[in-house]
């Protein structure tokens, strides 16, 4: 992804666009077009999950279970 695309995605995510939040979580989870950062990935997944994104809810649950990016719950 180009820098401009990533910046646009981040802007949409900060404006509570759930699909963009999920995509940023994936980018941070995998280290693609963004630094690999489990805590940032969890944070974006959690925001998307609160908006009803099923894939983000699943990812958040796995990360909570395994203690990735957050404390084990």
N, C-alpha and C positions, 0 to 999 in steps of 0.2 A: 504494500500500500504506500502511496505517496504521503509525504508529510502533510500536505493540504487535506487529504482524505482523513487522516488520523485526527487532525485538528478539528475538522468538521464533526467527526464522530464523537470526539470528546465534548464538544460544545453541545451537541444534541443530548448526550448522556447527562451532562450537568443540568440540562433543562428537563430532566425526568423522562426522557424517551427510553422506555424499557428495552427495546431491541438493541439500542446503542449501548446501553449499560451492560447488557449481556455480552455483546461483542467485545467491549473493552475488557470485561472480565476474562474472556477467552484469550485475548491478546496478552494480558498480563500473566495468565496461567501458563501459556505456551512460550512466552517471550518472543512473539511475532509482532513486529512493528511497534513494540513497547517493551520496556525492560521486564524481565521475568520477576514477578513480585507476588507471592502467594497472598499476602495481606491485602494488597490492592485488588487482586482477583476476587478474593472473598467479599470485599466491600462492594465491588460493582455487581457481583452475582446477588448479594443480599438486597441491594436496591432494586434490581430487576425482579427478584423473587417477590418482594413486597407489592409489586405491581401485577402479580399474577402470572409471570412468565414461568411456565412449568419446567422448562429446561434449567432455568436459574434456580428454581426451588430444589430440583434434584441435585445440582452441583453444590448448592449451599449445604444440603443435607449430608452429602458425601464429605465435604470439607469439615463440617462440624464433627462428624463421626470419626474422621481420621486425624483431626487436629491440624489441618493444613490451612495456614493463614489465620487461624483463630485457635482458641483453646478447645480441647475435646469436650463435647457436651454429651 
